[in-house]
Amino acid sequence: MKNKNLVNHLLVFLAILSLSFNSCLKDDCSEERFFLEYEPIYVQPEDFRVPVTTESPREMETTGKIYFFNDMIFINELYK
């Protein structure tokens, strides 16, 4: 019983000792990080809800994603 008690006390002492020396380490920061911050743009609802206009048919060059909504098919063209 004495040995278990002594081992437990020794482990607690070593844990406290190691934690107390941990705070003495100096931070030598050699790297800087930069972050982008996005700021929200507020728009009035009537400016945002512009009616969709239709154009005459034209040839598609670089197609993107295809969307199905109600009875319509929307195909977007990249960068246009």
SEFIMI-649577 format. One line per field, with one value per residue: residue number from 0; residue in three letters; chain; x, y, z of N, C-alpha, C, O in turn. Coordinates in pm, whole numbers, plus 50000, padded with zeros to 5 digits. Layout:
BEGIN
nr NUM;... .
rest Ala;... .
kette A;... .
npx X;... .
npy Y;... .
npz Z;... .
capx X;... .
capy Y;... .
capz Z;... .
cpx X;... .
cpy Y;... .
cpz Z;... .
opx X;... .
opy Y;... .
opz Z;... .
END
This chain:
BEGIN
nr 0;1;2;3;4;5;6;7;8;9;10;11;12;13;14;15;16;17;18;19;20;21;22;23;24;25;26;27;28;29;30;31;32;33;34;35;36;37;38;39;40;41;42;43;44;45;46;47;48;49;50;51;52;53;54;55;56;57;58;59;60;61;62;63;64;65;66;67;68;69;70;71;72;73;74;75;76;77;78;79 .
rest Met;Lys;Asn;Lys;Asn;Leu;Val;Asn;His;Leu;Leu;Val;Phe;Leu;Ala;Ile;Leu;Ser;Leu;Ser;Phe;Asn;Ser;Cys;Leu;Lys;Asp;Asp;Cys;Ser;Glu;Glu;Arg;Phe;Phe;Leu;Glu;Tyr;Glu;Pro;Ile;Tyr;Val;Gln;Pro;Glu;Asp;Phe;Arg;Val;Pro;Val;Thr;Thr;Glu;Ser;Pro;Arg;Glu;Met;Glu;Thr;Thr;Gly;Lys;Ile;Tyr;Phe;Phe;Asn;Asp;Met;Ile;Phe;Ile;Asn;Glu;Leu;Tyr;Lys .
kette A;A;A;A;A;A;A;A;A;A;A;A;A;A;A;A;A;A;A;A;A;A;A;A;A;A;A;A;A;A;A;A;A;A;A;A;A;A;A;A;A;A;A;A;A;A;A;A;A;A;A;A;A;A;A;A;A;A;A;A;A;A;A;A;A;A;A;A;A;A;A;A;A;A;A;A;A;A;A;A .
npx 50082;50199;50381;50218;50095;50319;50405;50188;50196;50443;50398;50204;50355;50554;50392;50293;50535;50628;50427;50464;50708;50646;50531;50743;50850;50950;50787;50874;50781;50778;50632;50393;50049;49797;49466;49171;48905;48567;48327;47987;47750;47486;47169;46878;46561;46402;46593;46735;46562;46528;46347;46357;46503;46448;46631;46711;46758;47086;47406;47566;47869;48064;47934;47782;47650;47335;47007;46690;46377;46054;45870;46080;46407;46727;47034;47354;47617;47966;48144;47980 .
npy 49882;50118;50158;50204;50441;50609;50606;50726;50984;51064;51067;51271;51486;51499;51561;51815;51951;51931;52075;52327;52410;52428;52674;52844;52845;53020;53192;53177;53324;53275;53305;53479;53527;53613;53720;53727;53952;53964;54203;54269;54353;54561;54563;54708;54541;54581;54655;54425;54228;54204;54181;53885;53877;53782;53653;53638;53317;53166;53031;52797;52812;52748;52549;52541;52454;52277;52361;52269;52407;52435;52435;52487;52493;52580;52677;52760;52967;52958;53227;53426 .
npz 50000;50073;49868;49641;49719;49736;49470;49343;49458;49364;49086;49069;49162;48960;48740;48811;48826;48559;48425;48536;48430;48168;48106;48082;47832;47542;47277;46952;46698;46363;46141;45954;45918;45690;45648;45450;45466;45432;45351;45408;45153;45134;44987;44856;44852;44619;44433;44407;44316;44020;43719;43513;43198;42859;42581;42230;42069;42079;41985;42201;42376;42591;42811;43136;43445;43464;43536;43666;43697;43800;43511;43350;43195;43286;43162;43231;43101;43111;43256;43144 .
capx 50000;50288;50442;50118;50081;50440;50405;50086;50249;50553;50338;50142;50464;50615;50297;50295;50666;50637;50337;50517;50816;50589;50500;50867;50893;50927;50730;50952;50692;50853;50538;50280;49936;49706;49334;49080;48781;48461;48230;47857;47696;47343;47096;46734;46496;46355;46709;46783;46462;46511;46282;46442;46476;46479;46705;46691;46846;47222;47489;47633;48012;48113;47820;47809;47553;47198;46911;46550;46291;45916;45865;46187;46544;46825;47171;47439;47740;48074;48198;47889 .
capy 50000;50234;50177;50266;50579;50680;50620;50826;51115;51096;51102;51402;51582;51512;51630;51957;52004;51947;52183;52457;52448;52446;52814;52918;52841;53143;53172;53242;53323;53303;53302;53571;53484;53719;53669;53815;53977;54004;54293;54250;54461;54564;54609;54714;54428;54614;54656;54287;54150;54256;54077;53811;53911;53675;53694;53548;53200;53179;52911;52786;52784;52672;52534;52514;52367;52276;52368;52246;52478;52428;52380;52552;52442;52688;52632;52879;52963;53004;53362;53514 .
capz 50000;50079;49736;49552;49765;49700;49324;49311;49496;49272;48958;49083;49171;48827;48654;48849;48789;48414;48386;48577;48339;48036;48084;48064;47693;47467;47145;46848;46583;46241;46030;45963;45836;45653;45617;45379;45538;45341;45410;45342;45073;45156;44871;44877;44784;44485;44344;44393;44243;43885;43638;43420;43058;42765;42463;42117;42079;42027;42002;42330;42358;42707;42901;43277;43511;43414;43645;43635;43791;43750;43375;43273;43204;43281;43138;43235;43025;43197;43240;43072 .
cpx 50087;50348;50345;50100;50200;50446;50304;50135;50361;50500;50272;50249;50530;50522;50295;50426;50676;50545;50391;50631;50765;50564;50626;50914;50859;50876;50814;50873;50771;50761;50426;50171;49845;49574;49255;48953;48679;48362;48098;47817;47544;47274;46949;46667;46449;46472;46758;46689;46432;46445;46378;46403;46515;46550;46669;46788;46984;47297;47557;47777;48067;48000;47864;47706;47414;47105;46771;46467;46152;45915;45977;46321;46637;46962;47258;47564;47850;48122;48110;47766 .
cpy 50125;50263;50245;50413;50663;50704;50726;50966;51159;51136;51240;51510;51605;51585;51779;52022;52027;52059;52320;52502;52473;52594;52898;52921;52972;53109;53247;53232;53363;53309;53402;53521;53603;53657;53773;53831;54028;54093;54276;54375;54454;54629;54611;54600;54460;54624;54515;54204;54212;54147;54013;53848;53793;53733;53600;53431;53227;53049;52913;52745;52698;52662;52501;52418;52381;52271;52343;52318;52489;52364;52435;52482;52562;52627;52756;52856;53022;53143;53453;53539 .
cpz 50000;49942;49640;49588;49723;49549;49281;49343;49402;49135;48961;49088;49035;48731;48683;48808;48638;48364;48426;48486;48197;48006;48062;47919;47623;47329;47045;46717;46459;46120;46056;45871;45812;45610;45540;45460;45437;45415;45336;45264;45088;45037;44907;44800;44643;44385;44315;44305;44107;43802;43539;43278;42969;42643;42349;42128;42019;42053;42138;42307;42471;42809;43041;43333;43447;43534;43592;43741;43730;43612;43288;43294;43190;43261;43141;43150;43110;43155;43155;43154 .
opx 50054;50363;50385;50089;50183;50487;50332;50117;50371;50551;50285;50235;50559;50569;50295;50428;50727;50580;50366;50648;50836;50574;50614;51009;50751;50915;50824;50895;50823;50809;50371;50198;49819;49571;49270;48900;48704;48319;48096;47846;47483;47315;46901;46714;46456;46452;46816;46735;46323;46483;46469;46286;46604;46530;46606;46893;46997;47254;47599;47805;48113;47975;47970;47679;47382;47121;46736;46485;46135;45956;45968;46344;46627;47001;47238;47609;47830;48140;48160;47676 .
opy 50225;50379;50333;50498;50777;50812;50807;51058;51276;51230;51317;51615;51719;51663;51861;52135;52130;52131;52418;52622;52532;52636;53015;52992;53027;53008;53370;53141;53475;53316;53408;53478;53683;53554;53894;53735;54126;54062;54270;54488;54352;54735;54524;54564;54374;54603;54489;54119;54264;54031;54078;53851;53715;53850;53497;53446;53302;52967;53018;52654;52586;52756;52441;52313;52483;52187;52390;52293;52544;52249;52430;52420;52637;52537;52848;52744;53125;53172;53550;53611 .
opz 49936;49903;49564;49501;49679;49505;49193;49263;49366;49074;48866;49024;48999;48647;48591;48761;48595;48271;48357;48466;48115;47890;48026;47886;47643;47270;47051;46637;46452;46007;46166;45759;45902;45543;45562;45516;45367;45526;45213;45304;45057;44991;44981;44692;44555;44266;44209;44229;44084;43814;43487;43243;43002;42609;42368;42191;41921;42134;42186;42228;42447;42884;43063;43274;43386;43623;43484;43860;43622;43598;43165;43398;43093;43334;43062;43131;43174;43037;43099;43112 .
END
